[in-house]
Structures are given as C-alpha cells and as structure tokens.
Amino acid sequence: MQDESGLTEKRMFGGLAFLINGNMAVSASGQGGMLLRVDPADTATLVERPEASRFEMRGREMDGWLRIDATGLATMRKLTSWVSRGVRYARSLPAK
C-alpha cells in the first residue's frame, strides 16, 4: 500500500487510518483487527464471512464500514485481499 498515490496516514477511530485522496480505506484498530471501508452495496454479502461484521458507531451499525477480526488478517493473502478491497473503494470516491 505504501506505493499508492494520494496515500496519507491519520489517527482515527482509536487506531492508525490509511487514506487515499482523503478517503479512508483501512484503519488498524487499537482494539485489534481492522476497520475497513467498502461499497455499502457489498456490506450484506461481506458480513456473511465469519471474520467480518458491521462497524458500529454510536450504537448504530453502518453499511459500508466493516470490522475485520484478527482471524481475517492471519495470512498475507487474507490481509492483502481486505486491504485491496478498501483501497479500491476509497479510490472510487471523489478526492477530498
């Protein structure tokens, strides 16, 4: 991910977030695992995977935001797959 153009790092959500052109792609969670930004239309399908759940903010589950637990990041292949999904979605959004 370090070679991505428009990449910045920022402390957010209790962890370190990686943004593409100002849009969050992924965040290393201070609670373990990862917070991931995805297309809201893909949320229902993705949360069927055991390692993924909807991110909850202020007591409300949000489509387009997932928490990926550590089991979903246990191998480089799994980690790369999730990070790539977040980067693709962040790139699809207008720059901030």
Secondary structure as UniProt FT lines:
FT   TURN            2..3
FT   TURN            5..6
FT   STRAND          7..12
FT   TURN            13..14
FT   STRAND          15..20
FT   TURN            21..22
FT   STRAND          23..28
FT   TURN            30..31
FT   STRAND          34..37
FT   HELIX           40..42
FT   HELIX           43..46
FT   TURN            47..48
FT   TURN            50..51
FT   STRAND          52..57
FT   TURN            58..59
FT   STRAND          60..68
FT   HELIX           70..73
FT   HELIX           76..92
//
